[in-house]
Amino acid sequence: MSRPDDSGPRVLYQDPYVTVYLEEDESLVVLVRTSRQFPSIAALKDCYGAVIRVYDRLGRLGRNLLVDSRAPTGRNDPEYERAMFTLLPALDRGFGRIGVLVQTAVGKLQFRRWKDVDGTERIISSDEAQLREQLRAGAAASAVSSRSKPEPRR
């Protein structure tokens, strides 16, 4: 799907579990998790496998990721955790900064625990405006940093 009038975010992928879109300035990729529960681990892997392919086609360099995980009911059974641990590196790699919107303290704890396992820094917040500001600030800092690097010698 894409923007019919070339304004607003461009939907890159959508299924019953997630919507992925690219914001207008193309520096922020947003994954919004719906409230629909995955009926199986296979469905979870299929969904996120498709998301990974979308990210790979789009390219991650120079982009940040915002994951809105406020809608679903939390899940932390061992089978789910194992599946997520295998998917997270492929989902998160290459983005400049990653922000996660959560609804509850339990959600914050889960993403913090995942950082302890995979080492990926994620900004975790329940305040969308604050999180977006932090991601924008990171993008601006990266742009300035890349412009100030000297050209390679030829």
Secondary structure, DSSP 8 states (H G I E B T S, - for coil): ---SSS-S-EEEEE-SSEEEEE-TTSSEEEEEE-S---SSHHHHHHHHHHHHHHHHHH--TT-EEEEE--SS-----HHHHHHHHHHHHHHHTT-S-EEEE-SSHHHHHHHHHHHHHH----EEES-HHHHHHHHHHHHHHHHHHHHHS-----
